[in-house]
């Protein structure tokens, strides 16, 4: 059987493969409920993705577009998936500047007017989160990680540092505002970053 190996070319650090200003993410929602199919699909379908490129497959959902619209859609999907009596998690990989990225399968809106925020801005519930920022292609990467963690401390959403992650606790509105800040900070200071986020609500696990 022939093997078809991949090739990403030279892909030098500091050189994004896409010429467009694309922020991308892949995420998965995991409700611990017999009604998980309806919760997942209804949440995804409620999000207005008119200003994004989006695709859902068997594994997860992808959003690609302007940072503000990607974060707006992510926040909306998570809020729409919330049920006050259901333990649920959301795993997110947010990235920008990958040397292997392309301009394909993306949509960049002409404006920054958020399509979902008006429907979700007054929704509040507590969220547990762990984050890990990966600054790529830089030697002093720990400074950027420290800046991001210190911002969380300043905002009062920092809970503690743990192995391989930073633990946050806060209202859903405050956490997504912070995630948007991290993405903006990272794109301003780094040519390529990956930001991993786990969100959890209504966990039965005691601290």
VMD Tcl script that draws the C-alpha trace (Angstrom):
set ca {
  {0.00 0.00 0.00}
  {1.44 3.36 -1.01}
  {2.09 5.83 1.75}
  {1.36 9.50 1.09}
  {3.59 11.53 3.38}
  {2.91 15.20 4.05}
  {5.29 18.07 3.36}
  {4.96 21.51 4.89}
  {7.87 23.06 3.01}
  {10.40 25.17 4.88}
  {7.76 26.80 7.13}
  {10.30 29.10 8.87}
  {9.43 30.40 12.32}
  {8.12 33.94 12.20}
  {6.62 33.54 8.74}
  {2.88 32.86 8.67}
  {1.67 30.64 5.86}
  {-1.47 32.75 5.45}
  {-1.34 36.29 4.08}
  {-4.75 37.13 5.55}
  {-5.31 38.23 9.15}
  {-6.79 34.88 10.20}
  {-7.39 33.69 13.74}
  {-8.56 30.10 13.92}
  {-9.87 27.71 16.49}
  {-11.05 24.14 16.86}
  {-13.31 23.21 19.76}
  {-15.37 20.38 21.17}
  {-18.31 20.52 23.59}
  {-18.84 17.57 25.94}
  {-22.10 17.64 27.94}
  {-22.37 14.83 30.51}
  {-26.00 14.21 29.64}
  {-28.14 11.67 27.79}
  {-29.32 14.67 25.77}
  {-25.77 15.45 24.61}
  {-26.57 15.26 20.89}
  {-29.30 17.89 21.13}
  {-27.23 20.12 23.43}
  {-24.22 20.08 21.10}
  {-26.06 20.48 17.80}
  {-28.53 23.08 19.04}
  {-25.72 25.16 20.55}
  {-23.74 25.15 17.33}
  {-26.80 25.94 15.21}
  {-27.78 28.97 17.33}
  {-24.47 30.75 16.73}
  {-24.46 33.36 13.97}
  {-21.33 32.53 11.97}
  {-22.08 34.84 9.03}
  {-18.76 36.62 9.52}
  {-16.70 33.43 9.84}
  {-15.76 30.32 7.95}
  {-17.01 27.38 9.99}
  {-17.17 23.63 9.72}
  {-18.34 20.88 12.07}
  {-17.15 17.30 11.67}
  {-17.23 14.12 13.77}
  {-14.49 15.38 16.06}
  {-15.03 19.09 16.56}
  {-15.97 22.48 15.09}
  {-13.66 24.95 13.36}
  {-14.03 28.74 13.19}
  {-11.69 30.87 11.02}
  {-11.84 34.62 10.57}
  {-11.18 37.87 12.44}
  {-10.23 37.42 16.06}
  {-13.20 39.41 17.39}
  {-15.70 37.29 15.45}
  {-14.02 34.00 16.35}
  {-14.16 34.85 20.07}
  {-17.73 36.15 19.74}
  {-18.85 32.86 18.19}
  {-16.92 30.73 20.70}
  {-18.47 32.56 23.62}
  {-21.96 32.26 22.16}
  {-21.61 28.53 21.52}
  {-20.40 27.89 25.07}
  {-23.19 29.96 26.59}
  {-25.82 28.28 24.42}
  {-24.54 24.87 25.57}
  {-24.94 25.73 29.25}
  {-27.57 23.90 31.27}
  {-27.72 24.69 34.99}
  {-28.02 21.04 35.97}
  {-25.57 19.52 33.47}
  {-21.84 19.06 33.92}
  {-20.22 20.08 30.63}
  {-16.79 20.92 29.28}
  {-15.47 22.73 26.24}
  {-11.97 22.14 24.83}
  {-10.60 24.94 22.64}
  {-7.42 25.31 20.60}
  {-6.98 28.92 19.46}
  {-4.16 29.76 17.07}
  {-2.76 32.42 14.77}
  {0.35 32.75 12.61}
  {1.17 29.11 11.90}
  {3.77 28.79 9.12}
  {1.71 25.89 7.79}
  {-1.52 27.89 7.60}
  {-3.15 28.97 4.34}
  {-5.60 31.62 3.16}
  {-8.06 28.90 2.14}
  {-11.21 28.13 4.10}
  {-11.47 31.49 5.80}
  {-13.79 34.49 5.83}
  {-12.74 37.96 6.97}
  {-15.66 40.31 7.59}
  {-15.36 43.96 6.61}
  {-16.33 45.22 10.07}
  {-15.94 44.37 13.76}
  {-19.64 44.49 14.69}
  {-20.31 41.38 16.76}
  {-23.29 39.31 15.67}
  {-23.82 37.27 18.85}
  {-22.84 39.55 21.74}
  {-26.20 41.29 21.96}
  {-27.94 38.00 22.72}
  {-25.48 36.73 25.32}
  {-24.00 39.74 27.14}
  {-26.41 39.48 30.09}
  {-25.90 35.74 30.72}
  {-23.87 34.93 33.82}
  {-22.71 31.68 35.42}
  {-19.49 30.50 37.11}
  {-16.86 28.66 35.11}
  {-13.73 26.71 36.01}
  {-10.97 26.87 33.43}
  {-7.44 25.80 32.72}
  {-5.28 27.54 30.15}
  {-1.87 27.11 28.55}
  {-0.28 29.60 26.16}
  {2.38 28.37 23.74}
  {4.42 31.23 22.20}
  {6.08 29.76 19.12}
  {9.41 30.62 17.54}
  {10.76 32.82 20.35}
  {13.50 32.22 22.88}
  {12.05 34.24 25.77}
  {8.67 32.54 25.67}
  {8.27 32.37 29.45}
  {7.96 36.17 29.63}
  {4.89 36.11 27.41}
  {3.35 33.35 29.49}
  {4.05 35.34 32.66}
  {2.41 38.45 31.17}
  {-0.73 36.45 30.40}
  {-0.88 34.88 33.87}
  {-0.23 38.22 35.58}
  {-3.11 39.76 33.64}
  {-5.39 37.05 35.05}
  {-4.12 37.89 38.54}
  {-4.88 41.58 37.97}
  {-8.41 40.72 36.82}
  {-9.11 38.54 39.86}
  {-9.81 35.37 37.86}
  {-6.53 33.59 38.69}
  {-6.98 30.63 41.03}
  {-3.62 28.87 41.02}
  {-0.78 27.49 38.96}
  {-0.74 23.76 38.35}
  {1.32 21.25 36.42}
  {1.24 22.16 32.72}
  {-1.58 24.71 33.13}
  {-2.90 27.77 34.91}
  {-6.25 27.43 36.70}
  {-8.84 30.19 36.46}
  {-12.24 30.72 38.06}
  {-14.75 33.39 37.17}
  {-17.92 34.49 35.50}
  {-18.32 33.41 31.89}
  {-18.32 37.05 30.73}
  {-15.07 37.84 32.54}
  {-13.30 34.73 31.27}
  {-14.15 35.31 27.62}
  {-13.17 38.97 27.91}
  {-9.82 37.74 29.20}
  {-9.48 35.15 26.42}
  {-10.00 37.90 23.87}
  {-7.32 39.98 25.62}
  {-4.88 37.05 25.53}
  {-5.49 36.52 21.81}
  {-5.04 40.24 21.09}
  {-1.89 40.44 23.23}
  {-0.46 37.34 21.55}
  {-1.07 38.55 18.01}
  {0.53 41.91 18.86}
  {3.66 40.37 20.38}
  {4.11 36.98 18.70}
  {4.29 35.88 15.09}
  {2.73 32.51 16.01}
  {0.92 31.35 19.12}
  {-1.27 28.48 20.28}
  {-3.65 29.02 23.20}
  {-5.24 25.97 24.81}
  {-8.39 26.46 26.90}
  {-10.54 24.03 28.88}
  {-13.86 25.24 30.31}
  {-15.93 23.32 32.84}
  {-19.32 24.03 34.43}
  {-21.29 22.23 37.13}
  {-18.56 19.72 37.89}
  {-19.47 17.21 40.62}
  {-15.81 16.88 41.57}
  {-14.91 18.35 44.93}
  {-11.76 20.44 45.18}
}
mol new
graphics top color blue
foreach p $ca { graphics top sphere $p radius 0.5 }
foreach p [lrange $ca 0 end-1] q [lrange $ca 1 end] { graphics top cylinder $p $q radius 0.2 }
display resetview
